[in-house]
């Protein structure tokens, strides 16, 4: 099993005013390598994540990749559509293929 981190993830600040919320997804570069994602598992909403610790597992072919969180915080929302249809990640990694919304901790 491989472990990957910030170098294969994108983050975007989705917060308004003082409320910072970070949307996290997989870069197109990684989706090109993975080609066909079979399944994805994410930590559930409300869970605490620590920077550089796993928060997602991707299955492709007969291989698996653990993704390390780019930030520490709480998972506010996971993309349920990606859990049902992992190909959204390959088809639209910066749009409908996002993984989670995380509320950073100070």
Backbone as CSV, one residue per row, in Angstrom:
resi,resn,N_x,N_y,N_z,CA_x,CA_y,CA_z,C_x,C_y,C_z
1,UNK,0.847,-1.181,0.000,0.000,0.000,0.000,0.892,1.244,0.000
2,UNK,0.543,2.180,-0.853,1.277,3.445,-0.924,0.631,4.480,-0.002
3,UNK,1.429,5.430,0.447,0.924,6.545,1.246,1.339,7.830,0.545
4,UNK,0.373,8.703,0.302,0.643,9.975,-0.385,0.038,11.119,0.404
5,UNK,0.566,12.321,0.175,0.108,13.480,0.934,-0.146,14.701,0.089
6,UNK,0.292,15.850,0.604,-0.013,17.157,0.029,0.344,17.281,-1.446
7,UNK,1.385,16.570,-1.872,1.846,16.716,-3.251,0.814,16.239,-4.282
8,UNK,-0.174,15.456,-3.858,-1.178,14.947,-4.802,-2.580,15.468,-4.494
9,UNK,-2.662,16.438,-3.568,-3.955,16.999,-3.182,-4.025,18.479,-3.521
10,UNK,-5.238,18.954,-3.785,-5.459,20.390,-3.915,-6.340,20.813,-2.742
11,UNK,-6.173,22.062,-2.325,-7.037,22.621,-1.287,-7.518,23.992,-1.753
12,UNK,-8.738,24.306,-1.357,-9.327,25.595,-1.728,-10.101,26.128,-0.529
13,UNK,-9.854,27.397,-0.174,-10.565,28.033,0.924,-11.980,28.353,0.462
14,UNK,-12.954,27.755,1.125,-14.362,27.958,0.789,-15.063,28.820,1.825
15,UNK,-14.310,29.319,2.795,-14.905,30.053,3.904,-15.350,31.450,3.530
16,UNK,-16.282,31.936,4.289,-16.765,33.302,4.140,-16.360,34.087,5.382
17,UNK,-15.831,35.258,5.200,-15.361,36.147,6.267,-14.434,35.414,7.239
18,UNK,-14.806,35.282,8.486,-13.943,34.709,9.521,-14.031,33.184,9.597
19,UNK,-14.958,32.583,8.863,-15.158,31.135,8.942,-14.397,30.437,7.822
20,UNK,-13.245,29.897,8.154,-12.428,29.202,7.175,-12.881,27.756,7.056
21,UNK,-13.138,27.344,5.829,-13.473,25.959,5.523,-12.644,25.591,4.292
22,UNK,-11.982,24.449,4.356,-11.102,24.029,3.280,-11.706,22.842,2.535
23,UNK,-11.823,22.973,1.217,-12.271,21.874,0.365,-11.018,21.156,-0.125
24,UNK,-11.024,19.835,-0.049,-9.863,19.026,-0.410,-10.237,18.071,-1.537
25,UNK,-9.323,17.913,-2.487,-9.523,16.968,-3.577,-8.198,16.437,-4.079
26,UNK,-8.277,15.581,-5.062,-7.099,14.944,-5.656,-6.729,15.684,-6.931
27,UNK,-5.451,15.899,-7.141,-5.000,16.602,-8.346,-5.239,15.759,-9.602
28,UNK,-5.340,16.445,-10.711,-5.519,15.766,-11.994,-4.315,14.875,-12.302
29,UNK,-3.149,15.300,-11.863,-1.941,14.493,-12.073,-2.106,13.096,-11.471
30,UNK,-2.639,13.030,-10.238,-2.844,11.726,-9.607,-3.966,10.955,-10.296
31,UNK,-5.019,11.634,-10.698,-6.109,10.907,-11.366,-5.622,10.272,-12.663
32,UNK,-4.689,10.925,-13.345,-4.123,10.343,-14.566,-3.323,9.086,-14.262
33,UNK,-2.654,9.057,-13.118,-1.890,7.881,-12.716,-2.831,6.749,-12.301
34,UNK,-3.875,7.095,-11.543,-4.804,6.085,-11.044,-5.683,5.521,-12.143
35,UNK,-5.993,6.347,-13.125,-6.795,5.958,-14.280,-8.210,5.530,-13.920
36,UNK,-8.383,4.437,-13.205,-9.722,3.941,-12.914,-9.867,3.647,-11.421
37,UNK,-10.516,4.555,-10.708,-10.713,4.399,-9.271,-11.926,3.499,-9.043
38,UNK,-11.714,2.419,-8.296,-12.799,1.470,-8.010,-13.628,1.899,-6.806
39,UNK,-12.946,2.377,-5.764,-13.643,2.733,-4.531,-12.821,3.754,-3.755
40,UNK,-13.528,4.508,-2.919,-12.865,5.452,-2.018,-13.555,5.385,-0.661
41,UNK,-12.751,5.453,0.375,-13.272,5.502,1.741,-12.718,6.758,2.389
42,UNK,-13.583,7.460,3.098,-13.190,8.695,3.783,-13.574,8.604,5.248
43,UNK,-12.800,9.278,6.105,-13.235,9.384,7.491,-14.600,10.062,7.507
44,UNK,-15.422,9.731,8.473,-16.792,10.240,8.505,-16.862,11.685,8.996
45,UNK,-17.981,12.303,8.701,-18.231,13.685,9.112,-18.173,13.775,10.631
46,UNK,-17.567,14.864,11.114,-17.425,15.084,12.545,-16.113,14.547,13.110
47,UNK,-15.421,13.725,12.333,-14.157,13.147,12.800,-13.053,14.191,12.761
48,UNK,-12.124,14.056,13.675,-10.941,14.908,13.725,-9.877,14.301,12.813
49,UNK,-9.209,15.148,12.034,-8.089,14.698,11.202,-6.854,15.491,11.607
50,UNK,-5.723,14.828,11.522,-4.451,15.486,11.825,-3.630,15.586,10.559
51,UNK,-2.972,16.723,10.392,-2.110,16.922,9.230,-1.102,15.783,9.127
52,UNK,-0.943,15.279,7.926,-0.012,14.188,7.611,-0.432,12.828,8.167
53,UNK,-1.687,12.685,8.590,-2.226,11.394,8.984,-3.331,11.010,8.005
54,UNK,-3.535,9.721,7.754,-4.513,9.282,6.749,-5.939,9.736,7.033
55,UNK,-6.622,10.159,5.957,-8.038,10.506,6.052,-8.847,9.855,4.932
56,UNK,-8.161,9.242,3.957,-8.856,8.622,2.834,-8.073,7.412,2.331
57,UNK,-8.819,6.466,1.761,-8.233,5.285,1.142,-8.827,5.146,-0.246
58,UNK,-7.956,5.038,-1.244,-8.397,4.877,-2.630,-8.009,3.495,-3.115
59,UNK,-8.955,2.811,-3.740,-8.677,1.517,-4.352,-8.755,1.681,-5.858
60,UNK,-7.712,1.224,-6.529,-7.703,1.245,-7.996,-6.970,0.003,-8.463
61,UNK,-7.537,-0.694,-9.431,-6.957,-1.965,-9.825,-6.874,-2.864,-8.605
62,UNK,-5.725,-3.460,-8.383,-5.508,-4.294,-7.197,-4.672,-3.564,-6.156
63,UNK,-4.552,-2.256,-6.300,-3.708,-1.466,-5.411,-4.550,-0.530,-4.555
64,UNK,-3.918,-0.063,-3.469,-4.567,0.891,-2.562,-3.592,2.000,-2.220
65,UNK,-4.150,3.194,-2.042,-3.362,4.357,-1.630,-4.029,4.994,-0.418
66,UNK,-3.247,5.245,0.622,-3.709,6.041,1.750,-3.346,7.489,1.474
67,UNK,-4.300,8.389,1.657,-4.044,9.818,1.479,-3.935,10.479,2.840
68,UNK,-2.864,11.246,3.035,-2.663,11.973,4.279,-3.335,13.344,4.179
69,UNK,-3.945,13.755,5.260,-4.631,15.039,5.299,-3.638,16.195,5.145
70,UNK,-4.013,17.205,4.352,-3.124,18.357,4.182,-3.166,19.334,5.356
71,UNK,-4.197,19.206,6.201,-4.356,20.107,7.351,-4.957,19.342,8.525
72,UNK,-4.864,19.931,9.704,-5.542,19.390,10.887,-6.880,20.103,11.039
73,UNK,-7.888,19.367,11.486,-9.198,19.968,11.684,-10.283,18.922,11.851
74,UNK,-11.524,19.351,11.586,-12.690,18.480,11.697,-13.348,18.349,10.332
75,UNK,-13.743,17.158,9.990,-14.428,16.943,8.715,-15.874,17.401,8.858
76,UNK,-16.216,18.450,8.135,-17.577,18.979,8.166,-18.492,18.219,7.221
77,UNK,-17.921,17.815,6.083,-18.743,17.146,5.068,-17.851,16.275,4.195
78,UNK,-18.357,15.108,3.832,-17.690,14.286,2.828,-18.573,14.282,1.588
79,UNK,-17.958,14.141,0.444,-18.686,14.138,-0.817,-19.320,12.758,-1.007
80,UNK,-20.589,12.657,-0.665,-21.307,11.381,-0.746,-21.450,10.891,-2.182
81,UNK,-21.473,11.812,-3.126,-21.563,11.426,-4.537,-20.314,10.677,-4.990
82,UNK,-19.156,11.085,-4.479,-17.899,10.413,-4.819,-17.863,9.014,-4.207
83,UNK,-18.441,8.870,-3.018,-18.489,7.550,-2.390,-19.344,6.590,-3.225
84,UNK,-20.424,7.097,-3.804,-21.300,6.272,-4.651,-20.706,6.039,-6.035
85,UNK,-20.035,7.071,-6.555,-19.505,7.027,-7.920,-18.077,7.579,-7.938
86,UNK,-17.085,6.743,-7.613,-15.699,7.205,-7.540,-15.149,7.752,-8.864
87,UNK,-15.765,7.404,-9.985,-15.299,7.905,-11.273,-15.447,9.424,-11.394
88,UNK,-16.255,10.038,-10.534,-16.352,11.507,-10.521,-14.984,12.134,-10.278
89,UNK,-14.146,11.449,-9.506,-12.807,11.963,-9.229,-12.004,12.033,-10.519
90,UNK,-12.066,10.975,-11.324,-11.350,10.965,-12.602,-11.940,11.964,-13.588
91,UNK,-13.259,12.050,-13.622,-13.938,12.883,-14.619,-13.898,14.374,-14.306
92,UNK,-13.910,14.745,-13.036,-13.978,16.162,-12.655,-13.268,16.384,-11.313
93,UNK,-11.936,16.207,-11.264,-11.225,16.252,-9.979,-11.311,17.590,-9.247
94,UNK,-11.466,18.696,-9.979,-11.495,20.017,-9.341,-12.918,20.548,-9.155
95,UNK,-13.894,19.768,-9.564,-15.291,20.176,-9.437,-16.062,19.161,-8.622
96,UNK,-16.863,18.334,-9.298,-17.712,17.364,-8.620,-16.936,16.242,-7.929
97,UNK,-15.646,16.120,-8.217,-14.847,15.046,-7.652,-14.108,15.387,-6.364
98,UNK,-14.474,16.470,-5.679,-13.825,16.825,-4.421,-14.099,15.748,-3.372
99,UNK,-13.268,15.701,-2.320,-13.381,14.640,-1.315,-14.068,15.089,-0.037
100,UNK,-13.583,16.181,0.578,-14.091,16.558,1.904,-13.969,18.054,2.137
101,UNK,-14.826,18.548,3.040,-14.716,19.913,3.577,-14.193,19.787,4.993
102,UNK,-13.117,20.508,5.294,-12.480,20.424,6.604,-12.438,21.801,7.256
103,UNK,-12.849,21.867,8.512,-12.749,23.080,9.327,-11.403,23.011,10.056
104,UNK,-10.436,23.847,9.681,-9.117,23.779,10.304,-9.162,24.111,11.803
105,UNK,-8.270,23.482,12.542,-8.097,23.826,13.945,-6.883,24.728,14.066
106,UNK,-6.934,25.674,14.998,-5.813,26.610,15.150,-4.541,25.931,15.616
